[in-house]
């Protein structure tokens, strides 16, 4: 039987776009009026990430109307902790585009292609690690993590982080083909060739999708949004703080977990036209 390619592909960042930690929920109403939440991630027996029950229902409908593709900076291990409602996505983009999962399995050919691009277009990871070791202060540095041997992120105490340190890092990294993103308590340093949009283009090629929707909240999502025909960003996060937008990007006023619900509602409406 011939498979009909999906007309619409909906790619979305996860953390602080569709799913939220307790500290990122940003519930501004009284507790008795708060929406019912569904836990979608457990780590070491602790509930870690949530979405509203309405968002869960909308995501199930979206997955039936379009090719839904999670696009996350999480590692494969971190992504696999998430249990989204609806069918398991046929494709998932993880490690900021470093890996494409096909029916949950790593596509090794794509990963090899990304390794080739990184070798040609950015300084090696070890050089970035060495710089961070020299400049990060244990006073505010809580953890340093290497993600899939592709990029590095720091967990920091934001209140103690010196003003200007992130910008200095970004300027230094830019000259070496790396970008920097500050998201909550995490500072990411990611090689510029490692993008969600590169992996998205490959998924679009394989699926034959005609119209691409996208959503995201951080600087690492900007290229994903620019690669789509229509996109949304929530009223919080790096992109909102910078006032970032583009002609085909809808900048929402809604922030917190309610923004995830609104994004899914708008994606679903666009998919069913």
HELIX and SHEET records of a PDB file:
HELIX    1   1 UNK A   22  UNK A   24  5                                   3    
HELIX    2   2 UNK A   31  UNK A   33  5                                   3    
HELIX    3   3 UNK A   53  UNK A   65  1                                  13    
HELIX    4   4 UNK A   76  UNK A   80  1                                   5    
HELIX    5   5 UNK A   95  UNK A   97  5                                   3    
HELIX    6   6 UNK A  108  UNK A  121  1                                  14    
HELIX    7   7 UNK A  125  UNK A  135  1                                  11    
HELIX    8   8 UNK A  158  UNK A  160  5                                   3    
HELIX    9   9 UNK A  165  UNK A  174  1                                  10    
HELIX   10  10 UNK A  196  UNK A  207  1                                  12    
HELIX   11  11 UNK A  219  UNK A  221  5                                   3    
HELIX   12  12 UNK A  222  UNK A  226  1                                   5    
HELIX   13  13 UNK A  238  UNK A  241  1                                   4    
HELIX   14  14 UNK A  257  UNK A  271  1                                  15    
SHEET    1   A 8 UNK A 105  UNK A 106  0                                        
SHEET    2   A 8 UNK A  99  UNK A 102 -1                                        
SHEET    3   A 8 UNK A  91  UNK A  94 -1                                        
SHEET    4   A 8 UNK A  67  UNK A  71  1                                        
SHEET    5   A 8 UNK A   8  UNK A  12  1                                        
SHEET    6   A 8 UNK A 211  UNK A 215  1                                        
SHEET    7   A 8 UNK A 230  UNK A 233  1                                        
SHEET    8   A 8 UNK A 249  UNK A 251  1                                        
SHEET    1   B 2 UNK A  37  UNK A  43  0                                        
SHEET    2   B 2 UNK A  46  UNK A  52 -1                                        
SHEET    1   C 4 UNK A 141  UNK A 147  0                                        
SHEET    2   C 4 UNK A 151  UNK A 156 -1                                        
SHEET    3   C 4 UNK A 186  UNK A 191 -1                                        
SHEET    4   C 4 UNK A 178  UNK A 183 -1                                        
END                                                                             
